[in-house]
């Protein structure tokens, strides 16, 4: 590799912008709420972030394949009411319920993937249908807010371990570590390839349909876990509580630097994006800004993040073009 090629720097990833924005907003938040830096404050912040972060992580897997998924709120609704109606009624309710919500999420995700990848339905329409169906099932299970979440789930998953590590933070660290490993697996590489160019991926031997099917399935499991954690946060079930999540989930993914066109981004940025939205809500509340202004700030941040992501993509393409021209120049005799 030549010196000029080595000297070229990669464009700053849009997830780095999200991390910088999070740091700035958290620092401002500390000015208005110094207690946020305490263990109790950090635990509360992470508890408020984790449901959105897990759901956004799941959606990221689908968007990386250049598809969309609206079913997250439906799965969260179903699994949330199941946690509130099952966890206290069976032996080992916390563990049994965890397995149950993961399986339900996986099933819904695989149905979504089958409709989109194998039947050729548009992902927007297919997942809208499963979202509405799941919300209907949630209302059949629990017509109104109620039920009771097992004390073990509420107490352990919202507390700390070893006296200093919030459980929510530990879960997010495990999710990030899992993602760093997953993205290097055959399926992880295939998800990026399919999202970048499905035709090229197919010609290179990748099973595009199976890749999308599995991506939807894994996303569904993440939504199920989000519903489980929502039950831990609220201590009860509500079939309509997830309705407000849909726009925030997409906003977290976009702010984290994953474009809706697929092929770029990742789970880490989406987790940070969820953190940004959570800190911003707390900051606005601490400043005394009316709640209905929150969506305005969400929209502005989302637009800025998308613009930064597009700029990063343009710089990346320009760099690749320069490197390609340099390599071609090396082949031309003097």
C-alpha positions in Angstrom: 0.0 0.0 0.0 1.4 3.4 -0.9 2.1 6.2 1.5 -0.7 8.4 0.0 -3.2 5.6 0.4 -2.1 4.9 4.0 -2.4 8.6 4.8 -6.0 8.8 3.8 -8.4 8.8 6.7 -11.7 7.2 6.9 -14.7 9.5 7.2 -16.0 9.9 10.8 -18.9 7.4 11.2 -22.3 8.9 11.9 -22.5 6.9 15.1 -19.6 9.0 16.4 -21.7 12.1 15.9 -24.4 10.4 17.9 -21.9 9.6 20.7 -20.6 13.2 20.7 -24.2 14.6 20.8 -25.0 12.3 23.7 -22.0 13.5 25.6 -22.9 17.2 25.0 -26.6 16.7 26.0 -25.7 14.7 29.1 -23.2 17.4 30.2 -25.9 20.0 29.8 -28.4 17.8 31.7 -25.9 17.6 34.6 -26.0 21.4 34.9 -29.7 21.2 35.7 -29.7 17.9 37.5 -26.4 17.2 39.2 -27.8 14.1 40.9 -27.9 12.4 37.5 -24.2 11.6 38.0 -24.9 9.5 41.1 -25.4 5.8 40.9 -29.1 6.2 41.5 -29.3 8.8 38.8 -27.4 6.7 36.3 -29.5 3.6 37.1 -32.7 5.6 36.5 -31.4 7.0 33.2 -30.4 3.5 32.0 -33.7 2.0 33.1 -35.5 4.7 31.1 -33.4 4.0 28.1 -33.2 0.3 27.8 -36.7 -0.5 26.4 -36.2 1.9 23.5 -32.6 0.8 23.0 -33.4 -2.9 22.7 -36.3 -2.2 20.3 -34.1 0.1 18.2 -31.4 -2.6 18.1 -33.9 -5.0 16.7 -35.2 -2.6 14.1 -31.6 -1.9 13.0 -31.1 -5.5 11.9 -34.1 -5.2 9.6 -33.2 -1.7 8.2 -29.7 -2.9 7.5 -31.2 -5.3 5.0 -33.0 -2.3 3.3 -36.5 -3.3 4.7 -38.8 -1.6 7.3 -40.5 -3.1 10.3 -43.6 -1.5 12.0 -44.4 -4.5 14.2 -42.2 -3.6 17.1 -45.0 -1.8 19.0 -47.3 -4.8 18.5 -44.8 -7.3 19.8 -44.0 -5.1 22.7 -47.7 -4.8 23.5 -48.3 -8.5 23.5 -45.2 -9.4 25.4 -45.8 -6.7 28.0 -49.2 -8.0 28.8 -48.0 -11.6 28.9 -45.3 -10.6 31.4 -48.0 -9.0 33.6 -50.4 -12.0 33.4 -48.1 -15.0 33.4 -45.0 -14.2 35.4 -46.8 -14.4 38.8 -48.8 -17.5 38.0 -46.3 -20.2 37.1 -43.3 -21.6 39.0 -40.1 -19.9 37.9 -42.3 -17.2 36.3 -39.5 -14.8 35.5 -37.5 -17.3 33.5 -40.5 -19.0 31.9 -41.9 -15.7 30.9 -38.5 -14.6 29.4 -38.4 -17.7 27.2 -42.1 -17.2 26.2 -41.7 -13.6 25.1 -38.5 -14.4 23.2 -40.4 -17.2 21.3 -43.4 -15.0 20.6 -41.2 -12.3 19.3 -39.2 -14.8 17.2 -42.5 -16.2 15.8 -43.8 -12.8 14.8 -40.5 -11.8 13.3 -40.3 -15.0 11.3 -43.8 -14.4 10.0 -42.8 -10.9 8.9 -39.7 -12.3 7.2 -41.7 -15.0 5.4 -44.3 -12.4 4.2 -41.5 -10.1 3.0 -38.7 -12.4 1.8 -40.6 -15.4 0.4 -44.0 -14.0 -0.5 -42.7 -10.7 -1.8 -45.0 -8.4 0.2 -43.8 -4.8 0.9 -42.3 -4.8 4.3 -44.2 -1.6 5.3 -47.6 -3.2 4.5 -46.7 -6.7 5.9 -45.4 -5.4 9.2 -48.3 -3.0 9.6 -50.6 -5.9 9.4 -48.7 -7.9 12.0 -48.5 -4.8 14.2 -52.3 -4.4 14.2 -52.8 -8.1 14.7 -50.5 -8.2 17.7 -52.2 -5.1 19.2 -55.5 -6.9 18.9 -54.1 -10.0 20.6 -52.8 -7.8 23.4 -56.3 -6.4 24.0 -57.7 -9.9 24.0 -55.3 -10.9 26.8 -55.7 -7.7 28.8 -58.5 -5.3 27.9 -57.3 -2.5 30.2 -54.1 -1.7 32.1 -53.6 -4.2 34.9 -52.0 -7.5 35.8 -48.9 -7.8 38.0 -45.3 -8.4 37.1 -43.3 -10.8 39.3 -41.4 -9.0 42.0 -38.2 -10.7 41.0 -38.4 -9.1 37.5 -39.2 -5.7 38.9 -36.6 -5.7 41.7 -33.7 -7.4 40.0 -33.8 -5.9 36.5 -34.2 -2.3 37.7 -31.5 -2.6 40.4 -27.7 -2.9 40.4 -25.4 -5.9 40.5 -22.2 -5.9 42.6 -23.4 -2.7 44.2 -22.2 -0.5 41.3 -23.4 -1.8 37.9 -27.0 -1.1 36.9 -28.6 -4.2 35.5 -29.9 -2.2 32.5 -26.3 -1.0 31.8 -25.0 -4.5 32.0 -27.7 -5.7 29.5 -26.8 -3.0 27.1 -23.1 -3.8 27.4 -23.8 -7.5 26.6 -26.0 -6.4 23.7 -23.1 -4.3 22.3 -20.6 -7.0 22.8 -23.0 -9.5 21.2 -23.4 -7.2 18.2 -19.6 -6.7 17.8 -19.3 -10.5 17.5 -22.4 -11.0 15.4 -21.5 -8.5 12.7 -18.4 -10.6 12.0 -20.4 -13.8 11.6 -21.6 -15.1 8.2 -25.1 -13.9 8.8 -23.9 -10.5 10.0 -21.8 -9.9 6.9 -24.7 -11.2 4.8 -27.1 -8.6 6.3 -24.8 -5.8 5.3 -24.2 -7.2 1.9 -28.0 -7.7 1.2 -28.7 -4.1 2.4 -26.0 -2.7 0.2 -26.9 -4.5 -3.0 -29.3 -7.4 -2.9 -28.6 -8.4 -6.5 -24.8 -8.4 -6.0 -25.2 -10.4 -2.9 -27.4 -13.0 -4.7 -24.8 -13.2 -7.5 -22.1 -13.7 -5.0 -23.9 -16.8 -3.6 -25.7 -15.3 -0.6 -29.2 -16.5 0.2 -30.9 -13.1 0.2 -34.4 -14.5 1.2 -33.0 -16.5 4.1 -30.9 -13.5 5.3 -33.9 -11.2 5.4 -36.0 -13.9 7.1 -33.5 -14.4 9.9 -33.0 -10.6 10.3 -36.7 -10.2 10.9 -36.7 -13.1 13.3 -33.9 -11.7 15.4 -35.6 -8.3 15.4 -38.8 -9.9 16.7 -36.8 -11.5 19.6 -35.4 -8.1 20.4 -38.9 -6.6 20.5 -40.0 -9.4 22.8 -37.1 -8.6 25.2 -38.1 -4.9 25.0 -41.6 -5.9 26.1 -40.2 -7.9 29.0 -38.1 -5.0 30.2 -41.1 -2.7 29.9 -42.9 -4.9 32.3 -40.0 -4.7 34.7 -40.1 -0.9 34.5 -43.8 -0.4 34.9 -44.7 -3.4 37.1 -47.9 -3.9 35.2 -49.3 -4.6 31.8 -50.9 -2.1 29.3 -51.9 -3.2 25.8 -51.7 0.4 24.6 -48.6 1.6 26.3 -46.3 0.8 23.4 -48.2 2.9 20.9 -45.9 5.9 21.5 -42.8 3.8 20.8 -43.0 3.5 17.1 -41.8 6.9 16.0 -39.2 7.0 18.8 -37.8 3.6 17.7 -37.3 4.8 14.1 -35.9 8.1 15.4 -33.3 6.3 17.6 -32.1 4.3 14.6 -31.9 7.3 12.4 -30.1 9.4 15.0 -27.7 6.6 15.6 -26.6 6.8 12.0 -28.3 3.8 10.3 -30.0 5.1 7.1 -33.3 3.7 6.0 -31.8 2.6 2.7 -29.8 -0.1 4.5 -26.2 -1.4 4.2 -24.7 1.1 6.7 -24.8 1.8 10.4 -25.3 -0.6 13.3 -26.7 -1.5 16.6 -24.3 0.6 18.7 -25.4 3.8 17.1 -29.0 2.9 17.6 -28.4 2.3 21.3 -26.7 5.7 21.6 -29.6 7.2 19.6 -32.1 5.8 22.2 -29.9 7.3 24.9 -30.0 10.7 23.2 -33.8 10.7 23.1 -34.0 9.7 26.7 -31.6 12.4 27.9 -33.3 15.0 25.8 -36.6 14.3 27.4 -35.1 14.5 30.8 -33.3 17.7 29.9 -36.4 19.4 28.6 -38.3 18.3 31.7 -35.5 19.7 33.9 -35.4 23.0 32.1 -39.2 23.3 32.3 -40.0 23.0 28.6 -43.6 21.8 27.9 -43.8 18.2 27.0 -45.4 18.8 23.6 -42.2 20.6 22.4 -40.3 17.3 22.8 -41.4 16.0 19.4 -40.1 19.3 17.8 -36.6 18.7 19.3 -36.8 15.0 18.3 -37.5 15.9 14.8 -34.7 18.5 14.6 -32.1 16.1 16.0 -33.3 13.4 13.7 -32.9 15.6 10.6 -29.4 16.8 11.7 -28.4 13.2 12.3 -29.6 12.1 8.9 -27.8 15.0 7.2 -24.6 14.1 9.0 -25.1 10.4 7.9 -25.5 11.5 4.3 -22.4 13.7 4.5 -20.5 10.8 5.9 -21.7 8.5 3.1 -20.7 11.1 0.4 -17.2 11.4 1.9 -16.9 7.7 2.1 -17.8 7.3 -1.6 -15.4 10.1 -2.6 -12.6 8.4 -0.7 -13.3 5.1 -2.4 -13.3 6.8 -5.8 -9.9 8.5 -5.0 -8.4 5.2 -3.8 -9.7 3.4 -6.9 -8.2 6.0 -9.2 -4.9 5.7 -7.3 -4.8 2.0 -7.7 -5.6 2.3 -11.4 -2.9 4.9 -11.7 -0.4 2.4 -10.3 -1.1 0.1 -13.2 -0.4 2.7 -15.8 3.3 2.6 -16.9 5.3 5.8 -16.6 
